[in-house]
Amino acid sequence: MSAPQPTVSLDDGFADLADYGACVISDALEPSLLAEIRTAVYRASENDRQYGWGDTYQYGNDDGINQRIWNLPSRDPVFCHLAELPMVLEIVKRGLGWPALLSSMAANITGPGGASMVVHADQGVIPEPWGWDRPMVINIGFCVDDFTAENGATRVAFGSHLHNCNPDRSAPIELSCVEVPAGSALVLDGRTWHTSGENRSASRRAGIFSVYTLPIFMPQENWFLSLNPAVRQFGSETLQTLLGFRPQVMGRVNGMQRL
Protein backbone atom coordinates (compact mmCIF):
# COMPACT_ATOMS: atom_id res chain seq x y z
CA MET A 1 0.00 0.00 0.00
CA SER A 2 1.33 3.45 -0.90
CA ALA A 3 1.96 6.07 1.78
CA PRO A 4 -0.66 8.70 2.63
CA GLN A 5 0.09 12.23 1.50
CA PRO A 6 1.05 14.79 4.15
CA THR A 7 -1.79 17.09 5.15
CA VAL A 8 -2.44 20.06 7.42
CA SER A 9 -6.04 18.97 7.98
CA LEU A 10 -6.81 16.78 10.98
CA ASP A 11 -10.00 15.62 9.28
CA ASP A 12 -7.98 14.36 6.33
CA GLY A 13 -5.42 12.96 8.75
CA PHE A 14 -8.06 10.90 10.55
CA ALA A 15 -9.34 9.59 7.25
CA ASP A 16 -5.80 8.44 6.47
CA LEU A 17 -5.45 6.98 9.95
CA ALA A 18 -8.54 4.84 9.32
CA ASP A 19 -7.39 3.71 5.86
CA TYR A 20 -3.63 3.42 6.28
CA GLY A 21 -3.13 3.10 10.04
CA ALA A 22 -0.99 6.25 9.89
CA CYS A 23 -1.05 9.86 8.78
CA VAL A 24 1.42 12.70 8.38
CA ILE A 25 0.54 16.19 9.64
CA SER A 26 2.67 18.84 7.98
CA ASP A 27 3.99 21.87 9.88
CA ALA A 28 2.81 20.41 13.19
CA LEU A 29 5.45 22.42 15.07
CA GLU A 30 6.02 26.12 14.61
CA PRO A 31 9.65 26.92 13.71
CA SER A 32 10.41 28.57 17.06
CA LEU A 33 8.96 25.64 19.02
CA LEU A 34 10.80 23.15 16.81
CA ALA A 35 14.08 24.97 17.47
CA GLU A 36 13.45 24.95 21.23
CA ILE A 37 12.62 21.24 21.19
CA ARG A 38 15.65 20.41 19.08
CA THR A 39 17.96 22.26 21.48
CA ALA A 40 16.41 20.49 24.47
CA VAL A 41 16.65 17.02 22.87
CA TYR A 42 20.28 17.28 21.90
CA ARG A 43 21.18 18.88 25.24
CA ALA A 44 19.61 15.90 27.02
CA SER A 45 21.46 13.60 24.65
CA GLU A 46 24.83 15.12 25.45
CA ASN A 47 24.09 15.18 29.20
CA ASP A 48 23.23 11.48 29.20
CA ARG A 49 26.40 10.58 27.32
CA GLN A 50 28.59 12.84 29.46
CA TYR A 51 27.32 11.50 32.77
CA GLY A 52 26.73 7.91 31.75
CA TRP A 53 22.96 7.98 32.01
CA GLY A 54 22.63 5.43 29.23
CA ASP A 55 19.39 3.50 29.00
CA THR A 56 19.15 -0.26 29.22
CA TYR A 57 15.73 -0.66 27.58
CA GLN A 58 16.28 -1.31 23.90
CA TYR A 59 14.26 -2.36 20.89
CA GLY A 60 16.01 -4.92 18.74
CA ASN A 61 19.27 -3.67 17.29
CA ASP A 62 19.72 -0.39 19.14
CA ASP A 63 23.25 -1.66 19.90
CA GLY A 64 24.65 1.44 21.61
CA ILE A 65 24.64 3.63 18.49
CA ASN A 66 20.99 4.59 18.62
CA GLN A 67 20.20 6.54 21.77
CA ARG A 68 16.93 6.64 23.68
CA ILE A 69 16.05 9.36 26.16
CA TRP A 70 13.11 8.40 28.35
CA ASN A 71 10.92 10.50 30.66
CA LEU A 72 11.20 13.66 28.56
CA PRO A 73 8.66 15.64 30.64
CA SER A 74 11.22 15.56 33.47
CA ARG A 75 14.02 16.81 31.23
CA ASP A 76 12.68 20.18 30.09
CA PRO A 77 9.36 22.09 30.40
CA VAL A 78 9.08 22.28 26.62
CA PHE A 79 8.26 18.57 26.56
CA CYS A 80 5.39 19.09 28.99
CA HIS A 81 4.13 21.75 26.60
CA LEU A 82 4.50 19.33 23.69
CA ALA A 83 2.47 16.65 25.49
CA GLU A 84 -0.62 18.87 25.60
CA LEU A 85 -0.47 20.89 22.39
CA PRO A 86 -4.01 21.60 21.16
CA MET A 87 -3.38 19.52 18.03
CA VAL A 88 -2.10 16.63 20.16
CA LEU A 89 -5.10 16.74 22.49
CA GLU A 90 -7.52 16.77 19.57
CA ILE A 91 -5.82 13.70 18.07
CA VAL A 92 -5.90 11.91 21.42
CA LYS A 93 -9.53 12.76 22.16
CA ARG A 94 -10.75 11.83 18.68
CA GLY A 95 -8.61 8.73 18.45
CA LEU A 96 -8.91 7.31 21.97
CA GLY A 97 -11.40 9.38 23.95
CA TRP A 98 -10.96 11.19 27.23
CA PRO A 99 -9.49 10.78 29.77
CA ALA A 100 -6.36 9.23 28.32
CA LEU A 101 -2.88 8.56 29.63
CA LEU A 102 0.52 9.56 28.31
CA SER A 103 2.11 6.13 28.34
CA SER A 104 5.60 7.41 27.53
CA MET A 105 7.42 10.27 25.85
CA ALA A 106 10.89 9.41 24.61
CA ALA A 107 13.40 10.62 22.06
CA ASN A 108 14.92 8.22 19.58
CA ILE A 109 18.23 9.48 18.20
CA THR A 110 19.85 7.31 15.57
CA GLY A 111 23.49 7.92 14.76
CA PRO A 112 25.56 7.08 11.69
CA GLY A 113 25.62 3.30 11.39
CA GLY A 114 22.58 2.89 13.61
CA ALA A 115 20.64 -0.28 12.83
CA SER A 116 16.93 -0.74 12.32
CA MET A 117 14.65 -1.71 15.21
CA VAL A 118 12.52 -4.81 15.11
CA VAL A 119 9.17 -4.49 13.39
CA HIS A 120 6.50 -4.05 16.05
CA ALA A 121 3.12 -2.56 16.95
CA ASP A 122 2.99 -0.03 19.78
CA GLN A 123 0.14 -1.83 21.52
CA GLY A 124 1.94 -5.14 21.11
CA VAL A 125 2.11 -5.80 24.85
CA ILE A 126 -1.68 -5.90 25.04
CA PRO A 127 -2.88 -9.51 24.86
CA GLU A 128 -4.43 -10.60 21.60
CA PRO A 129 -6.91 -10.78 20.03
CA TRP A 130 -7.41 -7.06 19.53
CA GLY A 131 -11.02 -7.42 18.56
CA TRP A 132 -11.83 -3.72 18.49
CA ASP A 133 -12.33 -1.53 15.43
CA ARG A 134 -10.25 1.20 17.03
CA PRO A 135 -6.76 1.43 18.53
CA MET A 136 -6.01 1.20 22.22
CA VAL A 137 -2.80 3.20 21.69
CA ILE A 138 -1.88 6.18 19.52
CA ASN A 139 1.72 7.21 18.86
CA ILE A 140 2.36 10.81 17.85
CA GLY A 141 5.90 11.09 16.49
CA PHE A 142 7.45 14.51 15.96
CA CYS A 143 10.32 14.83 13.49
CA VAL A 144 13.00 16.91 15.20
CA ASP A 145 15.20 16.58 12.11
CA ASP A 146 14.31 15.78 8.53
CA PHE A 147 13.38 12.11 8.20
CA THR A 148 14.96 10.64 5.06
CA ALA A 149 15.57 7.17 3.70
CA GLU A 150 19.30 7.74 4.17
CA ASN A 151 19.16 8.73 7.85
CA GLY A 152 16.79 5.97 8.99
CA ALA A 153 13.30 7.42 8.67
CA THR A 154 10.42 5.43 10.16
CA ARG A 155 9.26 2.56 7.97
CA VAL A 156 5.59 1.60 8.12
CA ALA A 157 3.50 -1.34 6.93
CA PHE A 158 0.53 0.73 5.83
CA GLY A 159 -2.79 -1.01 6.32
CA SER A 160 -1.35 -3.49 8.82
CA HIS A 161 -3.63 -2.14 11.56
CA LEU A 162 -6.47 -4.00 9.88
CA HIS A 163 -4.88 -7.32 10.86
CA ASN A 164 -5.53 -6.49 14.54
CA CYS A 165 -2.53 -8.49 15.73
CA ASN A 166 1.22 -8.37 16.23
CA PRO A 167 3.41 -8.92 13.16
CA ASP A 168 4.70 -12.34 12.25
CA ARG A 169 8.39 -11.53 11.87
CA SER A 170 9.08 -14.89 10.24
CA ALA A 171 7.12 -13.77 7.17
CA PRO A 172 8.00 -10.97 4.71
CA ILE A 173 6.54 -7.59 5.71
CA GLU A 174 6.20 -4.82 3.14
CA LEU A 175 7.47 -1.58 4.66
CA SER A 176 7.41 1.93 3.21
CA CYS A 177 9.82 4.68 4.21
CA VAL A 178 8.12 7.85 5.50
CA GLU A 179 10.28 10.77 4.34
CA VAL A 180 9.06 14.03 5.85
CA PRO A 181 10.68 17.33 6.88
CA ALA A 182 11.47 18.42 10.42
CA GLY A 183 8.44 19.80 12.24
CA SER A 184 6.09 17.19 10.80
CA ALA A 185 4.11 14.73 12.92
CA LEU A 186 3.71 11.06 12.07
CA VAL A 187 0.63 9.66 13.80
CA LEU A 188 0.42 5.88 14.15
CA ASP A 189 -2.51 3.69 15.09
CA GLY A 190 -1.22 1.47 17.91
CA ARG A 191 -1.93 -1.64 15.82
CA THR A 192 0.20 -0.51 12.87
CA TRP A 193 3.46 -2.39 12.24
CA HIS A 194 6.50 -0.19 11.90
CA THR A 195 10.19 0.20 12.64
CA SER A 196 13.05 2.64 12.15
CA GLY A 197 15.41 2.40 9.20
CA GLU A 198 19.18 2.10 9.12
CA ASN A 199 21.07 5.39 9.35
CA ARG A 200 23.41 5.41 6.37
CA SER A 201 24.09 9.15 6.63
CA ALA A 202 26.88 11.00 8.40
CA SER A 203 24.52 12.79 10.81
CA ARG A 204 22.29 11.99 13.75
CA ARG A 205 18.52 12.06 13.33
CA ALA A 206 16.15 12.68 16.24
CA GLY A 207 12.46 12.05 16.70
CA ILE A 208 10.16 12.34 19.72
CA PHE A 209 7.53 9.67 20.18
CA SER A 210 4.61 10.41 22.50
CA VAL A 211 2.57 7.30 23.13
CA TYR A 212 -0.97 7.76 24.47
CA THR A 213 -3.22 4.98 25.71
CA LEU A 214 -6.61 4.29 27.22
CA PRO A 215 -6.65 4.87 30.99
CA ILE A 216 -7.39 1.20 31.72
CA PHE A 217 -3.78 0.27 30.85
CA MET A 218 -0.62 0.81 32.88
CA PRO A 219 1.62 3.38 31.19
CA GLN A 220 5.02 2.32 29.90
CA GLU A 221 6.72 5.01 32.03
CA ASN A 222 5.97 4.80 35.76
CA TRP A 223 5.39 8.51 36.27
CA PHE A 224 4.68 8.02 39.99
CA LEU A 225 8.33 7.06 40.49
CA SER A 226 10.22 8.78 37.69
CA LEU A 227 8.59 12.18 37.25
CA ASN A 228 10.37 15.33 38.32
CA PRO A 229 8.32 16.74 41.27
CA ALA A 230 8.32 20.16 39.61
CA VAL A 231 6.01 18.79 36.92
CA ARG A 232 3.48 17.88 39.62
CA GLN A 233 3.84 21.36 41.11
CA PHE A 234 3.54 23.42 37.94
CA GLY A 235 1.81 21.15 35.41
CA SER A 236 -1.68 21.96 34.20
CA GLU A 237 -4.75 19.94 35.14
CA THR A 238 -4.71 18.44 31.64
CA LEU A 239 -1.11 17.35 32.04
CA GLN A 240 -1.85 15.89 35.48
CA THR A 241 -4.65 13.85 33.89
CA LEU A 242 -2.34 12.58 31.14
CA LEU A 243 0.23 11.53 33.74
CA GLY A 244 -2.34 9.68 35.87
CA PHE A 245 -2.50 12.08 38.82
CA ARG A 246 -6.13 13.00 38.15
CA PRO A 247 -7.78 9.56 37.87
CA GLN A 248 -11.44 9.79 36.95
CA VAL A 249 -12.46 6.15 37.28
CA MET A 250 -9.57 3.73 37.70
CA GLY A 251 -6.51 4.33 39.88
CA ARG A 252 -8.11 6.29 42.72
CA VAL A 253 -6.65 6.46 46.22
CA ASN A 254 -9.22 6.08 49.01
CA GLY A 255 -11.89 6.82 46.43
CA MET A 256 -10.41 10.22 45.58
CA GLN A 257 -9.86 11.43 42.03
CA ARG A 258 -7.12 13.89 42.92
CA LEU A 259 -3.79 12.40 43.99
C-alpha positions in Angstrom: 0.0 0.0 0.0 1.3 3.5 -0.9 2.0 6.1 1.8 -0.7 8.7 2.6 0.1 12.2 1.5 1.1 14.8 4.1 -1.8 17.1 5.1 -2.4 20.1 7.4 -6.0 19.0 8.0 -6.8 16.8 11.0 -10.0 15.6 9.3 -8.0 14.4 6.3 -5.4 13.0 8.7 -8.1 10.9 10.6 -9.3 9.6 7.3 -5.8 8.4 6.5 -5.5 7.0 9.9 -8.5 4.8 9.3 -7.4 3.7 5.9 -3.6 3.4 6.3 -3.1 3.1 10.0 -1.0 6.3 9.9 -1.0 9.9 8.8 1.4 12.7 8.4 0.5 16.2 9.6 2.7 18.8 8.0 4.0 21.9 9.9 2.8 20.4 13.2 5.4 22.4 15.1 6.0 26.1 14.6 9.7 26.9 13.7 10.4 28.6 17.1 9.0 25.6 19.0 10.8 23.2 16.8 14.1 25.0 17.5 13.4 25.0 21.2 12.6 21.2 21.2 15.6 20.4 19.1 18.0 22.3 21.5 16.4 20.5 24.5 16.6 17.0 22.9 20.3 17.3 21.9 21.2 18.9 25.2 19.6 15.9 27.0 21.5 13.6 24.7 24.8 15.1 25.5 24.1 15.2 29.2 23.2 11.5 29.2 26.4 10.6 27.3 28.6 12.8 29.5 27.3 11.5 32.8 26.7 7.9 31.8 23.0 8.0 32.0 22.6 5.4 29.2 19.4 3.5 29.0 19.1 -0.3 29.2 15.7 -0.7 27.6 16.3 -1.3 23.9 14.3 -2.4 20.9 16.0 -4.9 18.7 19.3 -3.7 17.3 19.7 -0.4 19.1 23.3 -1.7 19.9 24.7 1.4 21.6 24.6 3.6 18.5 21.0 4.6 18.6 20.2 6.5 21.8 16.9 6.6 23.7 16.0 9.4 26.2 13.1 8.4 28.3 10.9 10.5 30.7 11.2 13.7 28.6 8.7 15.6 30.6 11.2 15.6 33.5 14.0 16.8 31.2 12.7 20.2 30.1 9.4 22.1 30.4 9.1 22.3 26.6 8.3 18.6 26.6 5.4 19.1 29.0 4.1 21.7 26.6 4.5 19.3 23.7 2.5 16.7 25.5 -0.6 18.9 25.6 -0.5 20.9 22.4 -4.0 21.6 21.2 -3.4 19.5 18.0 -2.1 16.6 20.2 -5.1 16.7 22.5 -7.5 16.8 19.6 -5.8 13.7 18.1 -5.9 11.9 21.4 -9.5 12.8 22.2 -10.7 11.8 18.7 -8.6 8.7 18.4 -8.9 7.3 22.0 -11.4 9.4 23.9 -11.0 11.2 27.2 -9.5 10.8 29.8 -6.4 9.2 28.3 -2.9 8.6 29.6 0.5 9.6 28.3 2.1 6.1 28.3 5.6 7.4 27.5 7.4 10.3 25.9 10.9 9.4 24.6 13.4 10.6 22.1 14.9 8.2 19.6 18.2 9.5 18.2 19.8 7.3 15.6 23.5 7.9 14.8 25.6 7.1 11.7 25.6 3.3 11.4 22.6 2.9 13.6 20.6 -0.3 12.8 16.9 -0.7 12.3 14.7 -1.7 15.2 12.5 -4.8 15.1 9.2 -4.5 13.4 6.5 -4.0 16.1 3.1 -2.6 16.9 3.0 0.0 19.8 0.1 -1.8 21.5 1.9 -5.1 21.1 2.1 -5.8 24.8 -1.7 -5.9 25.0 -2.9 -9.5 24.9 -4.4 -10.6 21.6 -6.9 -10.8 20.0 -7.4 -7.1 19.5 -11.0 -7.4 18.6 -11.8 -3.7 18.5 -12.3 -1.5 15.4 -10.2 1.2 17.0 -6.8 1.4 18.5 -6.0 1.2 22.2 -2.8 3.2 21.7 -1.9 6.2 19.5 1.7 7.2 18.9 2.4 10.8 17.8 5.9 11.1 16.5 7.5 14.5 16.0 10.3 14.8 13.5 13.0 16.9 15.2 15.2 16.6 12.1 14.3 15.8 8.5 13.4 12.1 8.2 15.0 10.6 5.1 15.6 7.2 3.7 19.3 7.7 4.2 19.2 8.7 7.9 16.8 6.0 9.0 13.3 7.4 8.7 10.4 5.4 10.2 9.3 2.6 8.0 5.6 1.6 8.1 3.5 -1.3 6.9 0.5 0.7 5.8 -2.8 -1.0 6.3 -1.3 -3.5 8.8 -3.6 -2.1 11.6 -6.5 -4.0 9.9 -4.9 -7.3 10.9 -5.5 -6.5 14.5 -2.5 -8.5 15.7 1.2 -8.4 16.2 3.4 -8.9 13.2 4.7 -12.3 12.2 8.4 -11.5 11.9 9.1 -14.9 10.2 7.1 -13.8 7.2 8.0 -11.0 4.7 6.5 -7.6 5.7 6.2 -4.8 3.1 7.5 -1.6 4.7 7.4 1.9 3.2 9.8 4.7 4.2 8.1 7.9 5.5 10.3 10.8 4.3 9.1 14.0 5.9 10.7 17.3 6.9 11.5 18.4 10.4 8.4 19.8 12.2 6.1 17.2 10.8 4.1 14.7 12.9 3.7 11.1 12.1 0.6 9.7 13.8 0.4 5.9 14.1 -2.5 3.7 15.1 -1.2 1.5 17.9 -1.9 -1.6 15.8 0.2 -0.5 12.9 3.5 -2.4 12.2 6.5 -0.2 11.9 10.2 0.2 12.6 13.0 2.6 12.1 15.4 2.4 9.2 19.2 2.1 9.1 21.1 5.4 9.4 23.4 5.4 6.4 24.1 9.1 6.6 26.9 11.0 8.4 24.5 12.8 10.8 22.3 12.0 13.7 18.5 12.1 13.3 16.1 12.7 16.2 12.5 12.1 16.7 10.2 12.3 19.7 7.5 9.7 20.2 4.6 10.4 22.5 2.6 7.3 23.1 -1.0 7.8 24.5 -3.2 5.0 25.7 -6.6 4.3 27.2 -6.7 4.9 31.0 -7.4 1.2 31.7 -3.8 0.3 30.9 -0.6 0.8 32.9 1.6 3.4 31.2 5.0 2.3 29.9 6.7 5.0 32.0 6.0 4.8 35.8 5.4 8.5 36.3 4.7 8.0 40.0 8.3 7.1 40.5 10.2 8.8 37.7 8.6 12.2 37.2 10.4 15.3 38.3 8.3 16.7 41.3 8.3 20.2 39.6 6.0 18.8 36.9 3.5 17.9 39.6 3.8 21.4 41.1 3.5 23.4 37.9 1.8 21.2 35.4 -1.7 22.0 34.2 -4.7 19.9 35.1 -4.7 18.4 31.6 -1.1 17.4 32.0 -1.9 15.9 35.5 -4.7 13.8 33.9 -2.3 12.6 31.1 0.2 11.5 33.7 -2.3 9.7 35.9 -2.5 12.1 38.8 -6.1 13.0 38.1 -7.8 9.6 37.9 -11.4 9.8 36.9 -12.5 6.2 37.3 -9.6 3.7 37.7 -6.5 4.3 39.9 -8.1 6.3 42.7 -6.7 6.5 46.2 -9.2 6.1 49.0 -11.9 6.8 46.4 -10.4 10.2 45.6 -9.9 11.4 42.0 -7.1 13.9 42.9 -3.8 12.4 44.0 
